[in-house]
Amino acid sequence: MRRVSRVKVLRQRLGMNQAEFARAFHLPITTLREWELRRSIPDAPARALLLAIERDPETMKRLLEDEAA
């Protein structure tokens, strides 16, 4: 049985689809898909961002909001 990626688990726990997650956290959707399919793994800066999102998603969303919004 294949394990589900941590990134996918995090996204699903937040109740977001891939497009919403990518937009909210300024990630390329293709990169997010690659991580979820385990075709690639997040590098160190991306892992730090994902850890911050995991620990406090609302704060991270607020910090990364577009100024125009």
MIMAR-437023 format. One record per residue: residue in three letters; x, y, z of N, C-alpha, C, O in turn. Coordinates in steps of 0.001 Angstrom, whole numbers, plus 524288, in hexadecimal, padded with zeros to 5 digits. Layout:
N
ALAXYZXYZXYZXYZ/...
// end
This chain:
69
MET8034B7FB628000080000800008000080377804DC800008073680537802FF/ARG80232808857FCAD8055D80D3C7FC10803CA8115E800167FF2B81254800FE/ARG807B6813C080272806BB817D8806508052F81CF0803AE8070B81E2F7FF6C/VAL801CD81FD58063980027824F48044D8043E828EB8060280643828A480A5C/SER8057282C9C8028F809768307C803D0807A0834058083E802F983518808CD/ARG80B52835C880B5880A2C8395980FB3807C183E6B80DC88046A840B581060/VAL80979840208093E8076F844FA807078019E84452805DA7FE7F847CC80700/LYS8003083FEE8039A7FAB383EEF8025B7F76F83E8F807517F31A840A28078E/VAL7F98083BEF80B407F6BB83B7A810427F5D2840E0812947F18B8420681473/LEU7F9CF8442D812787F9528497C814877F52984C7F811887F1C484EF4813E2/ARG7F56A84C5180C667F1A584F268092C7EC1684D4880A477E8878507680AE0/GLN7EB598483780A8C7E62A8461480B947E4428477C8110D7DFA284893811CF/ARG7E7C584776814D47E653848EA81A307E46284E8881A667E0FD84FD681D8C/LEU7E68F851DC817077E4E785753816CD7DFEE857FE8138B7DDCF85C4B81331/GLY7DE1A853C48112F7D94C853FC80E1B7D9D385713809187D61F8599A8075B/MET7DE6F856DD806C87DF78859E08020A7E0908563E7FD7C7E2C3852057FE2A/ASN7DEFE857F07F8CA7E09D854FE7F4317E611856E97F2A07E82685A8B7F4FD/GLN7E8548547A7EEAD7EDAA855DE7ED2E7EE1C85B8C7EB807F1D685E367ECF6/ALA7EA6585D697E87C7EAA3862D07E6917EA4A866B17EB167ED2586A907EB2B/GLU7E6DC865B47EECC7E6478692F7F3487EB40869557F6977ED0C86D817F82A/PHE7ED6F864BF7F79B7F22E8645A7FAC97F6B28672C7F8177F97F86A3A7FA87/ALA7F75D8661C7F30D7FB9C8688B7F0127FB0B86E7C7F00B7FEDE8714D7F0CB/ARG7F6518705B7EF2F7F564876037EF037F63E878817F45D7F8CB87C8F7F4C5/ALA7F4228761E7F8707F480878547FDBA7FA24878C07FF927FB8B87C738024E/PHE7FD65874F17FE13802B9874C580019806DD875DE7FBF680B7B874BD7FCB3/HIS8051E878177F797808B1879DF7F37080C50875847F1848110D876377F119/LEU809F5871077F05C80CEC86C9B7EE4F80B2786B857E8B58068186BE47E78B/PRO80EBF86A357E54980D15868957E00E809E8863897E08380B8F85FD67E319/ILE805628636A7DE028020385ED67DE7C804AE859F27DC4B803CE855A37DE3E/THR807E885A987D84980AA5856097D62980E73853CA7DA3180F1084F097DA92/THR810F98572E7DD2A8148B855617E146811838527E7E57A8132E84E5A7E743/LEU80D15854A37E710809CE8521B7EAFD8081E84CB47E92480841848F37EC25/ARG8068A84C4E7E43C804EF847357E2158097A8434D7E226808C283EBC7E378/GLU80E158451E7E0BC812A8841AF7E0C1813D083FAD7E6438151A83B197E6F6/TRP813598431F7EA2F81435841777EF978102183D707F13881169839827F3AC/GLU80B3F83E6D7EFDA8071183AE37F16F8077F835987EEC580617831987F10A/LEU8096A835917EA0280A24830A37E73080F5782E047E8808108A829C97E68C/ARG81265830957EBD48178882EB27ED7681B5D82E257E8E981ED882AD47E8FA/ARG81AA6831707E50181E5D831937E0A882307834F87E2028273F834697DFC3/SER82235838847E5BB8267383BB77E7CE8254B83CC07ED88820FA83BCD7EF6F/ILE8294383EB87F03B8288A83FE57F5C5829CC845A47F6B382D15847E57F402/PRO8272F847FC7FA818284884D7F7FBA582DEF84E3C7FD6A8300784B0C80058/ASP830628527B7FB9A835AE853B27FD5F8355685629802D483111856C2804F3/ALA839BD8578D8050B839E58597B80A728367385E5680B518338585E7080F20/PRO836AE86258807F783340866D7808D582D708656A8087682A3C8676280B75/ALA82C2486204804C9826B28605A80438824EF85D37808FE8208485DCE80ACE/ARG82860859E680B028270A856EE80FC78261485A968145682290859A98177C/ALA8292B85EC1814BB8286686299818EA8231F865488184D820528660181C24/LEU821BE866C38138481CA68692B812878184586563813F481486866E78168E/LEU818B48608A8124B814AB85CA8813708142285BB68195080FCB85AFC81B42/LEU8186A85BB881C158183D85B12821C58156B85FB38244D8123E85EFD827D7/ALA8169A8646B82279813F68690E8248A80E1B868D38235A80AE986A3A826A9/ILE80CB58671681EB2807318668781D498049386281820CF8003886353822AD/GLU8074485E2A821B28052485A08825018043485BFA82A918004285AA582CF9/ARG807C785F1482C9480765860EE832008035D8653C832B4800B88656D836B8/ASP802D9868B282EDC7FF3786D1582F6D7FD5286EE482A107FF02872F28281B/PRO7F9D686BDF827B87F82C86D15822647F5878725F821CA7F6548750281DD9/GLU7F270873F68258F7EFB3878F5825147F38087D8D8251C7F2E08813C82215/THR7F75D87D5B828757FB4A88186828897FE4C881A18236B7FF4E885D282149/MET7FFBC87D1882172802A387CEF81C897FF5A87F00818078015E881CA814AC/LYS7FA5887DAF817E57F6EC87FD0813CF7F6C2885BD814277F72D8887481035/ARG7F626887B5818E37F5DE88D59819AA7FAFC88FFF818047FAE78940E81570/LEU7FF5B88DBA8197C8046D88FFE8182080573890018124A8082A8936D81048/LEU8034B88C3580F988044B88BAB809FB8000188DED806918004888D8E801C7/GLU7FC0989044808F77F7CA8928D805E17F9EB896B08022F7FD9D899808036C/ASP7F787896F87FDB17F8EB89B147F9F37F7538A0557FC3B7F31D8A0D57FE7F/GLU7FAA08A42F7FBA47F9678A9657FD9B7F4B18ABC27FAE37F1D98AEDE7FD33/ALA7F3DE8AA4D7F6097EF7D8AC717F30E7EA418AA5D7F4FA7E6358ACCE7F413/ALA7EA4A8A5F87F7927E55C8A3837F9417E2DF8A64E7FDC67DEB98A4B47FF9D/
// end
